[in-house]
Amino acid sequence: MRAVEIALDDWDECVQLVLVGDLHLGHAQTNEALVEETAKRLEAPNTYWIDLGDSIDAIRMSDPRFDPRSMPDWIGLADLVDLPRAQVDRYRHYFGRLGSTCWARLFGNHEATLQKYSERDIYRELSDAIGLEPGRALGYSGFVRVRFRRRAGEKQRVVDTWTQTLYISHGSGGGKLAGSKALNLERLVLGWDADIYVRGHTHTKLVLEKRVLGVSPKTLEIVDKQQVMVNVGAFLDGREGYPEYTGLYPQALGPVELWFYPSKKLIRVVQ
């Protein structure tokens, strides 16, 4: 777990953050049309992104979980020698030019398992594939503090700020219904102090927006603040393979976006 701070002077602009997770590149059930659409979305102005891990499927032929039916059509015979390398190359194909706008990257359980049994730092390979600044590779979970600054005057001094802290985690747990996943989101506030909580892993798109009451640090006025909790959707279609065998229900796919309006000190969630 690590933390990173992002400072932006886009006070009067809408800053858009795209939360991406569970791409599982290298699996036949990954919706690569949606992956390509998402990558193009990230090229828009004032748009940033976070990758929550399981970016690739990270399963080798020697892995007991390997299923030849899960191979996408872009995997060739030569790629079978090193499937993770081919998957990293695919990740680079979509996101290689977008490293400068990535606020943070996490690794998921798929990358962690590969590293555990192969002594290979696939997490670093993925981060290097997009040219990510080393300080933005936070681990399995971490904090992102975003500081929006308003500047004014000839010397462009900072006259106002708005800070939002995100706790991000690849996530854990699961289940067929949304109840346990919503409860796990709500429990995050018991252990991690943040304004926004984001996780993946369960392949379930879920958003909770709340208000938290408190006392102003400067007066005795009762104030409230916005609190957002997000579980991002995956990019795996889920019609065949493991989800089909275990009877998991189809889920909404793709990222969740957070639109920040610093001048209004407001967040809008877009699914």
N, C-alpha and C positions, 0 to 999 in steps of 0.2 A: 504494500500500500504506500502510495506517494501522493503528493499534492502539487498542483501547478496553479499559477496565477496568470490570467489573461487580462490585459489592460487595453481598452478600446476608447477612442475619442468620437465614436459615432453616436453622439447624444441625440440628435434629431432624426436619426435614421431607424428603420426597423431592422434589427439584427436577427437573422434567422439561423437557428441551430438545428441541424438534422441529426437525429439519434439513430444510429445504424447498429444492428446486432444480428448475430446468427446467420451470416451469409451462407456458410457451409459450401463455399466454392470447391468444386471437385466432386460434388454429389449430383447424380442425374436428376434428382428431384428439385434442385435449386432453380428458381425462376430467374434465369439470367437476363431475360428481357426486362424484368423489374430491377435487377442489379444495374444494367446499363442505363435505364431511365433514372435511377437514383444517382448514379455517378454524374450524369449530365446535369441533374438538378443541382449538384454541388458546385457547378461552375458559375452559378448566378452571383451577382454582386451582393456583398454583405451577407454571405452565406458561409457557415462553418459547419463542422461535423465532429462527432465522436463515434469511435468504433468500440463496441462493447464486447468484442471477442467472438470466438468460434467463427473467425473470418473464413477459414478453410475447414474442410472436413478432417484433414490431418490423420487419415487412416491409411496405413501401408498394407501391402499384400500379405505381410507376415502377421498382421494384426488379426486376432480371432474374430473381430467385428467385420472384417473385410467381406464384401459381397460383390462379385463381379457385375451383378445386375445394377449396381449403384453407380457405375462408371458413366460419366457424360460422354457424348460423342466426340468431344475435342481431345480426349485422352487417347494418345497413340501408343503403339506397341513399345516404342522407346521410352515413353513416360513411365511405364510400369516399374522400371528400375528404381525410380525415385518419385513416387506420386506426390509427396509434399512439395518437392521442388516445382513440379508442374503446376500445382495449386497456387504456390506463391507467385509464379509467373502470371497466372490468371488474375490474381489480386492486383499485381502491378499493372496489368493491361487496363483494368478499370479505374484504379485509384492512384496510379503512380504519379500523376501530375498534380495531385490534390493534397500533398503532404503539408504544404504551408498553411492551409486553412483547417487542418485537423487539430482540434484543441487537445485531444487525448486519445490514446489507444489502450485497450485492455486485452488480456488473453483470456480465453475461455477454457472449459474443461477439456475440449478436444485438443487444443494446443498443449495444455498442461500434461495430458496423458502421453502425447507423443514425446514431449521432453523428458518425462519421467522414465520412460522405457527405452529411449534411444540416445539419451545424453546429447540431444540436439536442441539448440535454442531457436526453435521455429518462430517464437515471438519476436526475437530480434530480426530474423530474416524478413518477417512481414513488415516490421517498422522501417527497416532499411529499404524495403521495396518502394516505399512512398517518400523516402527522405525525411522521415519524422525526426524532429528535434529529440535528442535522448531524454530530456527532462519531461517530455510529454508521454512517455511510455510508463504508465503508472502501476502496472501489475494486474492482479485479478480484480482489484477495486482501488478506489482513490477519491480524492477531492479535486474539483476544479473551481477555483474562485475567479469570478468574472467581475472586473471593476470597470464600469462605464463612467467616463469623465466628461464633464462639460467645461469647455475652455472659453474664455472671454478676454477682451481687451487687447491692446497692442502686443503685450507680451504673452498672450494666450495662456494665462494662468488658469489653473483648475479652480473653478468656483462652485462646483457641485459634483457629487459622485453618487452612484447607485451600485451597490455590490450584491451579487447573488452567488451563493455557494451551492454547488452541485455535489452530491455524493453519488458516485457511479460504481456499479458492480456488475460483473458478468451475471451473477445471480446463482440460485440453487433451488432445489425443490422442484415440484411439478404437480401432477394431478390432472384429471380430465376436466374438472369444472373450474370456474373462475374464482370460487369462494376462497380457497386456500391461497391463491395467488394474490388476491386483493388483501387478505389478512397479512400476508408476508410483506406486502408493500407498506401497509399501515404500521407494522411493527418496526420498520427501519428507524423511525424517529426515536425509539427506545435506546438505540446504541450509537447513532451517528447524527451529529448536529449539522443541519443543512437547510436550505430553502427549497431545494429541488432534489428528488430522489429518483434515480434511474437504474433499471436493471433489465436483464434479458433472460436467456437460458430456457425459459418455459415455453417459448414460441407462441406467446399469447399477448396480443395487443390489448393493453389495459391502461386507462388514465383515471386518476383520482385528483380532483382539485378541491382544496380545502382553505379555510380561513383559520388563522391562529390569533387569539386575542392576547394582549399584553399591555404593559404600561410603557409609555414613551420614556426613553432614557433621559430626556431633557425636561419633561413636565410630568404632571400626574394624569395627563390625558390617557384615556383608554383607547388604544389603537389596535388595528388588526393588520395582518400581513398575509399575502397569498402564499400558499404552499402547494407544490405540485409533486405528484408521484406518478411515475411512468414505468410500465413494462412494455418494451418494444416488441413488435412483431418480428417473425423470422422471414427468411426468404425461401424456405423449403416448402414445397407444395403440399407434401404429406399425404398424397393419394396412395402411394405404394411404399413398400419397405417397412421400416420399423414402426412408423405411425399406424400403418394398415394392420400389421401383425398384432399390435397391442391395443387396437381399437381406440386410438386417440382421435378426438374430434377435429375436423378441419378448422383452421383458424385464419383470421384476417392476416394478410402478409404485409411486410414492408415497414418502413421507418415511421417514427413519430417526430414531429417538428415542434420546437419551442420558438415562438417569435417574441423577441424582447423589444419593448418600447421604453427606452431609458428616460425620455423626457416625461413620460406619464408614470414611470415606475410600475409597469404592468407587463404581464406575461400572457400570451395567448397560445393555447395548445392547438395544433393542427394535426389531424390524423389522415 
